[in-house]
């Protein structure tokens, strides 16, 4: 499982994600660190049969902590696309990892549901990191 911006995410309504070229490349980091090369990932996206669907999904998510490679674009590129489209971000829902950061960024008291989601996200991230080593 790849961690997304809001973990856990509901299952997709359709199965377009099962056709992504990225699923055949688990050795690549689809959520690269700042400054890490994204060339290999974007090259795979260029040949992906569901690239446009993936990009539309990422743009429609309007995540507060948007990151990772989606549809061959970086978070910065998707922000520019959203601005050109006139899309604004919706507030992150409570009970999600994004909700945790929304509270934190607005200097609000972090609710129990958001704290639990953030802790679960971090536990899963550590588990995946250890499993990859």
C-alpha positions, 0 to 999 in steps of 0.5 A: 500500500502506498501512503497518500495524503490522507490515510486511510483513504477510501477504496477508489470507486473505479479500478483505474489505479490497478492499471497504473504503470507505477504498480509495476515499479515498487522500487521507486519512491512515488513520494520523493523527498525535497530535492530528490530526482523525479525523472524516473517516476515521470518517465514511467508516467509518460507511458502510463495508460491512466496518466490523465485519470491519475492527474485528474484524481490528484487535482480533484483531491484538493489535499492540504498536504499535497505531495508525491508524483501523480499523473506525471506531475509534482505537487508544485505543478499541480498547484499551478494547474489548480490555480489556472483552473480557478480551483481552491482547496477545501479544508481538510476533514477531521479524522485525517492526517491532513486535518491534523496539519490543518489544526496545527497550521491554524494554531488550533487545538488538535482534535482527538480524531486528527491526532489518532489519524496522524499517529496511525499514518506515522505508524504505517509509514515507519512500518513500510520504511522498515519493510523496505530495508 
